[in-house]
């Protein structure tokens, strides 16, 4: 049997424990999913069903993902956009507190 050393996105999030990421966020950090077609090519149908639509990553990428997240979290946060709070009884064109 062919041994695959891959994990899916759900397993990546489980390994991170205190954080959760999606595929787009991983891509921003430079981690792109593997080619499912190439992975599933020589596998039996019962295995390909589980992997066909999953976002798959090399299992050994988890430490690098953790490092990338830690580096990103260490950056200064962007300032939050300002906003004006309206009073609950304000009507159209009403003032702000």
C-alpha positions as CSV (number, residue, x, y, z in Angstrom):
1,X,0.0,0.0,0.0
2,X,1.2,3.5,-0.9
3,X,1.8,5.6,2.2
4,X,0.8,9.2,1.9
5,X,2.4,11.8,4.2
6,X,-0.3,14.4,3.8
7,X,-2.9,16.1,6.0
8,X,-6.1,17.9,5.1
9,X,-7.0,21.5,6.2
10,X,-9.1,20.2,9.2
11,X,-6.0,18.3,10.4
12,X,-3.8,21.4,10.0
13,X,-6.2,23.4,12.2
14,X,-6.3,20.6,14.8
15,X,-2.5,20.6,14.9
16,X,-2.4,24.4,15.3
17,X,-4.7,23.9,18.4
18,X,-5.0,27.6,19.4
19,X,-5.6,29.1,15.9
20,X,-7.7,28.3,12.9
21,X,-6.8,29.1,9.3
22,X,-8.5,28.7,5.9
23,X,-6.9,27.8,2.6
24,X,-6.8,31.5,1.5
25,X,-5.0,32.5,4.7
26,X,-2.5,29.7,4.2
27,X,-2.0,30.8,0.6
28,X,-1.2,34.4,1.9
29,X,1.4,32.8,4.1
30,X,2.9,30.9,1.1
31,X,1.3,27.5,1.8
32,X,-0.6,26.2,-1.2
33,X,-2.6,23.0,-1.3
34,X,-1.2,20.0,-3.2
35,X,-2.6,18.8,-6.5
36,X,-5.4,16.4,-5.5
37,X,-5.4,14.8,-9.0
38,X,-1.8,13.8,-8.8
39,X,-2.2,12.4,-5.2
40,X,-5.4,10.4,-6.1
41,X,-4.1,9.1,-9.4
42,X,-2.9,5.7,-8.2
43,X,-5.1,5.2,-5.2
44,X,-8.0,2.9,-4.9
45,X,-11.5,4.6,-5.2
46,X,-12.3,4.3,-1.5
47,X,-9.3,6.4,-0.7
48,X,-9.8,9.0,-3.4
49,X,-13.3,9.7,-2.3
50,X,-12.0,11.2,1.0
51,X,-9.2,13.1,-0.7
52,X,-10.8,14.3,-4.0
53,X,-12.2,17.7,-2.7
54,X,-10.0,18.2,0.4
55,X,-7.4,20.8,0.7
56,X,-4.2,18.7,1.2
57,X,-0.9,19.9,2.5
58,X,2.4,18.1,3.2
59,X,2.3,16.8,6.8
60,X,5.7,18.2,7.5
61,X,4.6,21.8,6.7
62,X,2.8,22.2,10.1
63,X,5.9,23.5,11.9
64,X,6.6,26.0,9.1
65,X,2.9,27.1,9.2
66,X,3.2,27.6,13.0
67,X,6.4,29.7,12.4
68,X,4.7,31.8,9.7
69,X,1.6,32.4,11.9
70,X,3.9,33.4,14.9
71,X,5.8,35.8,12.6
72,X,2.5,37.3,11.3
73,X,1.1,37.7,14.8
74,X,4.3,39.4,16.0
75,X,3.8,42.2,13.4
76,X,2.1,45.4,14.7
77,X,-1.6,45.3,14.2
78,X,-3.1,47.6,11.6
79,X,-5.1,50.4,13.3
80,X,-8.9,49.7,13.4
81,X,-11.0,52.0,11.3
82,X,-12.7,54.7,13.2
83,X,-16.5,54.9,13.5
84,X,-19.1,57.1,15.0
85,X,-21.6,55.6,17.4
86,X,-25.2,56.6,16.9
87,X,-27.6,57.0,19.8
88,X,-30.4,54.4,19.9
89,X,-33.1,57.1,19.7
90,X,-31.5,58.9,16.7
91,X,-33.6,59.2,13.7
92,X,-32.5,59.9,10.2
93,X,-29.9,62.6,10.1
94,X,-29.5,62.4,13.9
95,X,-26.4,63.3,15.7
96,X,-23.7,61.2,17.3
97,X,-22.5,60.9,20.8
